[in-house]
Amino acid sequence: MKINERTNGGRATRWPLLEPPAQRPRAHRPNLLKRRPWHVLEAPTGEFPAVDAAEAMGPQLPDEATVNFVLDLSLRIGEVQMASGAGASDVTATIIAIAGALGLPHCEVDVIFTSITVTCHRGTDLTPITALRVVRSRSLDYTRLTETEKLVRRIVRGHMGAEQAQTELERITSAPHPYPRWVATLSWGGVAAFVTILLGGGFDIALVAFVISGVIDRVGRVVNRYGLPFFFQQVVGGLVATLSAMVIVSSNVLTTDKPTLVVAAAVTVLLSGLSTVSAVQDAITGYNVTAAGRTMETALMSAGLIAGVVLALRIAVMLGLPRTPLPEVPGSTPQQLPLVVLGGAGAAACFALASYSKMRAMLVAAAAGGIGAAVYGSLMLAKLDGVSSSAVAATLVGFCGGVLARRLGVTPLVVAVSGITPLLPGLSTYRGLYQIGVEPSGNISTLMTAVAIGLALAAGVVLGEWLAQPVRTGLGRLERRFAGPRMAGPLEPTERSLE
């Protein structure tokens, strides 16, 4: 066993350095075969497994300093996943897999929306060791998430020890974004432009949507420097987008009858950053507390967007500005289908780039967005309703992402979120808000339809990932279908810990 020295207040502390499982004697490796997969992957509210006498005596663990070091490493990796939008089940499976691979086979993990707690049980004679880490910030950096997942696989497969993993994690978390901030601004504008094309707008409207969404992103960055809460940033975004469309109509800048597509595209961009997929995934996999926290965040951000759009509409009415013509939700024709596919692929690729994904992830996201848009457009041609078409398209996106993404070196979460971004109900949302803020009837059915489409997209992605698991892991492992969808972290934490 290797000995590592650490300096603590001028005193050198010597403690055994954990080696990867492949380098440790077999007698000291944890016997994880006794634990069925559901013991590792089920939600915290599940039934407690029976504890035999050998487990009650406790495993042979290193000293407390080493245990604390491994728990801290596991928590920091879990924090990166949570901050990037991974589901609570993914984070739980990742932490248990890492702890088991590094010599801590009996750990309990509790994940909520703002913190992660891990307890290492050491038998009945010794007190357990508990560590907690608070998730204070959230950001879309899919390159960091992908690099962290690669690190997890190397740890679980026994290719890297705890010290090496700590150094690599420091490099990943301290590295700057792979692209400058202005690239992300242009990418958000690209999302709006391609969404406009998908909705049937011309290239002139797409150019205006590109400029307005870029301006919204820069304004949001400026107010973020002053610590303005995200709720009010959403209010500012909805206000700027809607008032811009009003100015365009009153000044006759565009000779088109669809200027509100600019607002719809900007609303889609503002909706794309919400963690709807993770919230639905947590609710389905049994992590209800985390799901409630994510749902509350999504609802609050949506409320800020609603407040900004409705406020802009009220201001326009008070100032007597001409009302923007409200287009119908576009249908699909065989001639429009290629443009729909182009818009879906371009919007997904731009979203992946705005989230700091590298080239390979961008290409996979573009393929997922094109497939989802093609399926959605084809089903709309078949006269299927929007909610059902969105659900089927999102299921196919989740399935393709679950089967192919990891083989291509891309995190399925990146493919899933990017693939459904073009299908977000930006136009339906604006139509519903227009009816509430301007029309005297105040009908909310259109807004409820938009909410239903958003939930259908999120649920469809989770279902597609669940269906992809037996295909991905082989027909001999069909029981893993009941372990819950994996969009980040290790696929098979129990068996891979033994490699």
C-alpha positions in Angstrom: 0.0 0.0 0.0 1.3 3.4 -0.9 1.9 6.1 1.7 1.0 9.7 0.9 2.2 12.7 2.9 0.0 15.8 3.4 0.9 19.0 5.3 -1.6 20.3 7.7 -0.6 23.4 9.7 3.1 22.6 9.3 2.7 19.0 10.4 3.1 16.1 8.0 0.3 13.6 8.1 0.9 10.1 6.6 -2.1 8.1 5.4 -2.5 5.3 3.0 -3.2 6.3 -0.6 -6.0 4.5 -2.3 -5.1 2.6 -5.4 -7.4 1.6 -8.2 -9.2 -1.7 -7.7 -7.1 -3.4 -10.4 -3.9 -2.7 -8.3 -5.2 -3.8 -4.9 -5.1 -7.4 -3.7 -8.3 -9.2 -4.5 -8.9 -10.0 -0.8 -9.2 -6.3 0.0 -11.6 -5.5 -2.8 -15.2 -4.9 -1.9 -17.6 -7.7 -2.8 -20.2 -5.7 -4.6 -21.7 -8.8 -6.3 -23.8 -9.3 -3.2 -25.7 -6.1 -3.9 -28.3 -6.2 -6.6 -28.4 -3.2 -9.0 -31.5 -1.8 -7.5 -29.7 -1.5 -4.2 -27.4 1.0 -5.9 -29.8 2.9 -8.1 -33.1 3.2 -6.4 -34.4 6.4 -4.9 -33.9 7.1 -1.2 -37.5 6.3 -0.4 -37.1 2.7 -1.4 -37.2 -0.4 0.8 -34.1 -1.0 3.0 -32.2 -4.1 2.1 -31.4 -6.7 4.8 -28.0 -6.4 6.5 -26.2 -9.6 7.3 -23.7 -10.2 10.1 -20.7 -9.6 7.9 -21.9 -6.2 6.8 -22.8 -5.3 10.4 -19.1 -5.8 11.4 -18.2 -3.3 8.7 -15.8 -3.5 5.7 -12.1 -3.0 6.0 -11.8 0.7 5.4 -8.8 3.1 5.4 -8.4 5.7 8.1 -10.7 8.7 8.5 -8.5 11.1 6.6 -8.6 8.8 3.5 -12.4 8.3 3.9 -12.9 12.1 4.1 -10.7 12.6 1.0 -12.7 10.1 -1.1 -16.0 11.5 0.1 -14.9 15.0 -0.8 -13.8 13.9 -4.3 -17.2 12.1 -4.8 -19.1 15.2 -3.6 -17.3 17.6 -5.9 -17.9 15.4 -8.9 -21.6 15.2 -8.0 -21.7 19.0 -7.6 -20.4 19.4 -11.2 -23.2 17.2 -12.4 -25.9 18.9 -10.4 -24.7 22.4 -11.5 -24.9 21.2 -15.2 -28.5 20.0 -14.9 -28.0 16.2 -14.3 -30.8 14.3 -12.6 -30.6 13.3 -8.9 -30.6 9.6 -9.9 -27.6 10.2 -12.1 -25.7 12.0 -9.3 -26.6 9.3 -6.8 -25.4 6.5 -9.0 -22.2 8.4 -9.8 -21.2 9.0 -6.2 -22.0 5.4 -5.1 -19.9 4.1 -8.0 -16.9 6.3 -7.3 -17.0 5.6 -3.6 -17.2 1.8 -4.2 -14.4 1.9 -6.7 -12.1 3.8 -4.3 -12.7 1.4 -1.3 -15.9 2.7 0.3 -18.5 0.0 -0.6 -21.2 1.0 2.0 -22.3 4.6 1.3 -25.7 6.3 1.4 -26.4 9.3 -0.8 -29.1 11.9 -0.3 -29.5 14.5 -3.1 -31.8 17.5 -2.9 -32.0 20.5 -5.1 -29.4 22.6 -3.3 -27.1 20.1 -1.5 -25.6 16.6 -1.6 -25.0 14.5 1.5 -23.0 11.2 1.6 -22.6 8.9 4.6 -20.0 6.1 4.8 -21.1 3.3 7.1 -18.3 1.6 9.0 -20.2 -1.1 10.8 -21.8 -1.2 14.3 -18.6 -0.6 16.2 -17.6 2.7 14.5 -19.5 5.8 13.9 -20.4 6.7 10.3 -18.6 9.5 8.5 -20.9 12.1 6.8 -19.9 14.8 4.3 -22.1 17.5 2.8 -21.6 19.9 -0.1 -23.9 22.7 -1.1 -24.6 23.4 -4.9 -24.4 27.2 -4.9 -24.3 27.9 -8.7 -25.7 26.5 -11.9 -24.3 27.0 -15.4 -24.6 25.4 -18.8 -21.1 24.2 -19.6 -21.5 20.9 -21.4 -17.8 20.5 -22.1 -17.1 20.5 -18.3 -19.9 17.9 -17.8 -18.6 15.7 -20.6 -15.0 15.8 -19.2 -16.3 15.0 -15.7 -18.2 12.0 -17.0 -15.0 10.7 -18.7 -13.2 11.1 -15.4 -15.9 9.1 -13.7 -15.6 6.2 -16.1 -11.8 6.1 -15.6 -12.2 6.0 -11.8 -14.9 3.3 -11.9 -12.9 1.1 -14.3 -9.9 1.2 -12.1 -7.7 3.3 -14.4 -7.1 6.2 -11.9 -6.6 6.5 -8.2 -8.0 9.1 -5.8 -5.0 11.5 -5.9 -4.9 11.5 -9.7 -8.6 12.0 -9.9 -8.4 14.9 -7.5 -5.8 16.6 -9.7 -7.8 16.0 -12.9 -11.0 17.3 -11.3 -9.1 20.5 -10.3 -8.0 20.9 -13.9 -11.6 20.4 -15.2 -13.3 22.7 -12.8 -10.7 25.5 -13.0 -10.4 25.5 -16.8 -12.1 28.5 -18.6 -14.9 28.0 -21.1 -13.7 26.6 -24.4 -15.1 29.6 -26.3 -15.3 33.3 -25.5 -18.5 34.8 -24.2 -19.3 36.6 -27.5 -19.4 33.2 -29.2 -22.2 32.1 -26.8 -24.1 35.4 -27.6 -23.9 34.7 -31.3 -25.1 31.2 -30.7 -28.2 32.3 -28.8 -28.9 34.6 -31.7 -28.5 31.6 -34.0 -31.0 29.6 -31.9 -33.6 32.3 -32.4 -32.9 32.6 -36.1 -33.3 28.9 -36.8 -36.4 28.7 -34.7 -37.9 31.5 -36.8 -37.2 29.5 -39.9 -38.7 26.4 -38.3 -41.9 28.4 -37.6 -42.2 29.5 -41.2 -40.6 32.9 -41.1 -38.4 34.3 -43.8 -34.7 35.1 -43.6 -35.4 38.8 -42.9 -37.3 37.9 -39.8 -34.6 35.4 -38.9 -32.0 38.1 -39.1 -34.0 40.4 -36.8 -34.6 37.6 -34.3 -30.8 36.9 -34.4 -30.1 40.5 -33.4 -32.8 40.9 -30.8 -31.8 37.6 -29.0 -28.2 38.6 -29.0 -29.1 41.9 -27.5 -31.2 40.2 -24.8 -28.2 37.9 -23.9 -25.9 40.9 -23.6 -28.4 42.8 -21.5 -28.9 39.8 -19.3 -25.1 39.5 -18.8 -24.9 43.2 -17.8 -27.6 43.0 -15.2 -26.2 39.7 -13.9 -23.0 41.4 -13.0 -25.0 43.5 -10.5 -26.5 40.4 -8.9 -30.0 40.8 -10.3 -32.0 37.7 -9.6 -32.8 35.5 -12.6 -36.5 36.1 -12.1 -36.1 39.7 -13.0 -33.6 38.8 -15.8 -36.4 36.8 -17.4 -38.8 39.8 -16.9 -36.2 42.0 -18.8 -35.8 39.5 -21.5 -39.6 39.1 -22.2 -40.0 42.9 -22.0 -37.2 43.6 -24.5 -38.4 40.9 -27.0 -42.0 42.0 -27.0 -41.4 45.7 -27.2 -38.9 45.1 -30.0 -41.7 43.5 -32.0 -44.0 46.4 -31.3 -41.4 48.9 -32.6 -40.8 46.8 -35.7 -44.5 46.9 -36.5 -44.9 50.6 -35.8 -41.9 51.6 -37.9 -42.6 49.3 -40.8 -39.0 47.9 -40.7 -40.2 44.5 -42.0 -42.7 44.1 -44.8 -44.2 40.9 -43.3 -47.4 39.8 -41.7 -45.5 37.7 -39.1 -43.4 40.1 -37.0 -44.4 38.3 -33.8 -42.3 35.3 -34.8 -39.4 37.4 -33.5 -41.0 37.3 -30.1 -41.8 33.6 -30.4 -38.1 32.9 -31.2 -36.9 35.0 -28.3 -39.3 33.3 -25.9 -38.0 29.9 -27.1 -34.5 31.0 -26.3 -35.5 32.2 -22.8 -37.3 28.9 -22.2 -34.4 26.7 -23.4 -32.3 27.3 -20.3 -34.9 25.9 -17.9 -34.3 22.5 -16.3 -37.6 21.0 -17.3 -36.1 17.7 -18.4 -34.2 17.2 -15.1 -37.4 18.1 -13.1 -39.4 15.5 -14.9 -36.6 12.9 -14.7 -36.4 13.4 -10.9 -40.1 13.1 -10.5 -40.3 9.9 -12.5 -37.3 8.3 -10.7 -38.7 9.0 -7.2 -36.6 12.0 -6.1 -39.6 14.1 -5.3 -37.9 16.7 -3.1 -35.4 17.5 -5.9 -38.1 17.4 -8.5 -40.2 19.9 -6.4 -37.2 22.3 -6.2 -36.5 22.1 -9.9 -40.2 22.5 -10.7 -40.4 25.6 -8.5 -37.4 27.1 -10.2 -38.8 26.4 -13.7 -42.2 27.8 -12.7 -40.6 31.0 -11.2 -38.5 31.6 -14.3 -41.5 31.0 -16.5 -43.5 33.5 -14.3 -40.8 36.1 -14.9 -41.0 35.6 -18.6 -44.8 35.8 -18.5 -44.6 39.0 -16.4 -42.2 40.6 -18.9 -44.3 39.8 -22.0 -47.6 40.8 -20.4 -46.1 44.0 -19.1 -44.8 44.9 -22.6 -48.2 44.2 -24.1 -49.9 46.4 -21.5 -47.4 49.2 -22.2 -48.1 48.9 -26.0 -51.9 49.2 -25.3 -51.4 52.2 -23.1 -49.2 54.0 -25.6 -51.6 53.2 -28.5 -49.0 51.3 -30.5 -50.4 49.2 -33.3 -51.1 45.6 -32.3 -48.9 43.0 -33.8 -50.8 40.5 -35.9 -51.0 37.2 -34.1 -50.1 34.3 -36.5 -51.6 30.9 -36.1 -49.4 28.0 -35.0 -48.0 26.9 -38.4 -49.0 23.7 -40.0 -46.7 21.6 -42.0 -46.6 20.9 -45.7 -44.3 18.5 -47.7 -42.7 21.6 -49.2 -41.9 23.1 -45.8 -40.6 19.9 -44.2 -36.9 20.5 -45.4 -37.0 23.9 -43.8 -38.4 22.5 -40.6 -35.5 19.9 -40.5 -33.0 22.7 -41.3 -34.4 24.9 -38.5 -34.4 22.0 -36.0 -30.8 21.0 -36.7 -29.5 24.5 -36.7 -31.3 25.5 -33.5 -30.0 22.4 -31.7 -26.4 22.9 -32.9 -26.5 26.6 -31.8 -27.9 25.7 -28.4 -25.1 23.1 -27.9 -22.5 25.8 -28.9 -24.1 28.4 -26.6 -23.8 25.8 -23.8 -20.0 25.5 -24.6 -20.1 22.1 -26.3 -17.3 21.0 -28.5 -17.6 20.2 -32.2 -18.5 16.5 -31.8 -21.3 17.3 -29.4 -22.5 20.0 -31.7 -22.8 17.6 -34.6 -24.6 15.0 -32.6 -27.0 17.6 -31.2 -27.6 18.9 -34.8 -28.5 15.4 -35.9 -30.8 14.9 -32.9 -32.5 18.3 -33.5 -33.0 17.4 -37.2 -34.5 14.0 -36.4 -36.8 15.5 -33.8 -38.0 18.2 -36.1 -38.5 15.8 -39.0 -40.6 13.5 -36.9 -42.6 16.4 -35.5 -43.2 17.8 -38.9 -44.2 14.5 -40.4 -46.7 13.8 -37.5 -48.2 17.3 -38.0 -48.6 16.4 -41.7 -50.5 13.3 -40.5 -52.9 15.7 -38.6 -51.7 14.6 -35.2 -52.1 17.2 -32.4 -49.1 19.2 -31.2 -48.8 17.6 -27.8 -48.7 14.1 -29.1 -46.4 15.0 -32.0 -44.0 16.7 -29.5 -44.1 13.6 -27.2 -43.3 11.2 -30.0 -40.5 13.3 -31.4 -38.9 13.8 -28.0 -39.1 10.1 -27.3 -37.2 9.4 -30.4 -34.6 12.1 -29.6 -34.1 10.5 -26.1 -33.9 7.0 -27.6 -31.3 8.0 -30.2 -29.3 10.0 -27.7 -29.3 7.1 -25.2 -28.2 4.5 -27.8 -25.6 6.5 -29.8 -24.4 9.4 -27.6 -22.0 7.5 -25.4 -20.6 5.5 -28.3 -19.7 8.9 -29.9 -18.2 10.3 -26.7 -21.1 12.6 -25.9 -23.2 12.9 -22.7 -26.9 11.9 -23.5 -28.1 14.9 -21.5 -26.4 17.2 -24.0 -28.2 15.5 -26.9 -31.6 15.3 -25.1 -31.7 19.0 -24.1 -30.3 20.3 -27.4 -32.6 18.0 -29.5 -35.8 19.2 -27.9 -34.9 22.9 -27.8 -36.3 23.6 -31.4 -39.6 22.1 -30.3 -40.2 24.3 -27.3 -43.6 26.0 -27.5 -42.4 29.6 -27.9 -45.1 30.6 -30.3 -47.9 28.9 -28.3 -46.6 30.6 -25.1 -46.7 34.0 -26.7 -50.2 33.4 -28.2 -51.4 32.4 -24.7 -49.9 35.5 -23.1 -51.2 37.7 -25.9 -54.7 36.4 -25.2 -54.4 37.1 -21.5 -52.7 40.5 -21.8 -54.6 42.1 -24.8 -57.7 40.2 -25.7 -60.7 40.9 -23.4 -61.7 37.2 -23.2 -58.6 36.3 -21.3 -58.6 32.6 -22.5 -55.9 30.6 -20.9 -56.4 27.4 -22.9 -53.6 28.2 -25.3 -51.2 28.8 -22.5 -52.2 25.5 -20.9 -51.5 23.8 -24.3 -48.0 25.3 -24.2 -47.4 23.9 -20.7 -48.6 20.5 -21.9 -46.2 20.6 -24.8 -43.3 21.4 -22.5 -44.1 18.5 -20.2 -44.6 16.2 -23.1 -41.2 17.0 -24.5 -39.5 16.4 -21.1 -41.4 13.2 -20.4 -40.7 11.9 -23.9 -37.0 12.4 -23.5 -36.9 10.5 -20.2 -39.0 7.7 -21.8 -36.7 7.5 -24.8 -33.7 7.2 -22.5 -35.4 4.4 -20.5 -36.2 2.5 -23.7 -32.6 2.9 -24.9 -31.1 1.1 -21.9 -31.8 -2.5 -22.8 -30.6 -1.8 -26.4 -27.4 -0.2 -25.0 -26.5 -2.7 -22.3 -27.5 -5.9 -24.2 -30.4 -8.2 -24.1 -29.0 -10.1 -21.2 -29.4 -7.1 -18.9 -33.0 -6.3 -19.4 -33.5 -5.9 -15.7 -31.6 -2.6 -15.8 -34.7 -1.1 -17.5 -36.1 -0.8 -14.0 -33.1 1.1 -12.7 -34.3 4.5 -14.1 -33.0 6.5 -17.0 -29.3 7.5 -17.0 -28.5 10.8 -18.7 -25.1 11.3 -17.0 -22.6 9.3 -14.9 -21.9 5.6 -15.1 -24.2 3.2 -16.9 -23.4 0.1 -14.7 -22.0 1.3 -11.4 -22.2 -2.2 -9.8 -20.3 -4.3 -12.4 -17.9 -1.6 -13.6 -16.7 -1.2 -10.0 -15.3 -4.7 -10.3 -13.3 -4.2 -13.5 
